[in-house]
Amino acid sequence: MPNSQHQSHAGPHAHVYHPDPEALYHETGIDYNHVLMNRNASVAKLYEDALRYEPGTIISSAGALVTSSGKKTGRSPRDKRIVEEPSTTDDIWWGPVNTKLSEHAFLINHERAVDYLNTRERLYVFDGYAGWDPKF
């Protein structure tokens, strides 16, 4: 049962995936009593929130949202990890880009990530998919 802080914004694929927020709490460990969840927010809402909550964010003369990402400016392909487990281990091209991660290490990192997310006031979620078939 959603609390008064839960916000849901319908996006173009909102009909594809709508989990129950209470079920999400049990799956993810996100504390919905503390975190304001913004799901499938409109572009206007994202602009408004960025301007309101992210210091130094501006709109360029061309209408683009401009902000600083700090010291980290992108994701390095060498930082990608894939959990090594029986159902996929033979299907992955392991190497410098697809680095093995044990299930134990994944669980530790997952717990750290959830702990961090629970320190944020607001989270933004986009329910989307990749590929031509929405079922996958």
N, C-alpha and C positions, 0 to 999 in steps of 0.2 A: 504494500500500500504506500503510494508516494506521499512524501511529506510536503509541506508548503514551500520548501526551498527547491524542490525538483521542478525543472523547466524542461519542456519538450517542444522542440521546434520542428515542424514537418519539413522535410527536405524532399528532393525529387524522387528518392527511392524509399521513402518512409514506409510504404506498404510492404517492403521486402522483409524487414527485420525489426520487430518491436518487442524486445524482451521485457518482462515485468521488472521494474526497478528493484523490487524487493528480492527477486531471484538473482539479479545482477549483484546485489550486495553480498549474497551468500557465495557467489562464484568468485568475485573479485576481492572482497575484503575492503572495498571502499566504504568509508563511513558517511552515508548519505545524510546523517544528522548534522554533520560538520561542513561537508563540501557541497557547494552549489553546482549541480550538474547541468550543463547546457548541451542538449543532444540535437544534432542536425541543425545548428543555428543558421539563420539566414546570413548572407553576406553583410547586410546592413547591421545586424546584431553584432557580428564579429568586428566590423569597423568601429561601432560605438564602444564596445568593450575594450578594444585595443587602445582607442584614444583616451578612454576613461581610466584604465588600470595599468597601462604600460607606459612608464615615463619615457619621454623623448619620441613617442610615436606621433607621426604627422601624416597628412595626405599630400601627395605631390601635386604639382600643377596638372599632371595628366590623370589624376584621380587614383593613383596607386597608393596603397598603404605602405608606409616606410617606417621601419623600426630597426633596432640593433639586436643582434642575437648574442652579443657579448663576445667572449674569447672564442667560443666554439661556433664556427660559421658553417658547418656542414657535417654530414655523416661520412666517415671514411669507410670505403668498402672493406677494409681490413678489420673493421670493428664488428663485422657481421658474425653472429654465432647461430648455429643450428643444433638443437638438441639431438644427440645421437640416441636413437631408440630403434628397436627391432623392425618396426613396420616401414621405416624409410631409409635405414642405414645403407642399403645397397643401391638406392636410387639417387643419392646425393653425390655430386662431384666434389669430394673433399679436397681441400687444399688451402692456399693462402687467403682465398676469398670466402669459402664456405668452411669455417673453422668449427670443429666438433666442440660441443658443450655437453657435459654430463647432466643427467636429470637432476642430480643432487645440486650441482652448481646453478642450474636453472632455478630450482626452488629457492635457493638462497637469494639470488638476484631478483626473483619475483617478489619475495617478501620485502626486500629493500625498496623496490619500486613502489609497492603498495604503501609502505610506510611513508615514503616521500610524498606520494599523491595525496595522502591523508593530511599532509601539512598545508596543502594549497587551499585557498578559499573557493576557487572556481576551477572546474574542469570542463573541457570541451571535447565532445565525442562526435565523430562522424561515422554513421553506419553506411558503409559502401561495400562494393565488391569489385573484383578485377576479372576481366574476361567477358565473353559475349553472353554467357548464360547466367542469369541472376540466381539460379538454384545453387551455383557453385561459388 
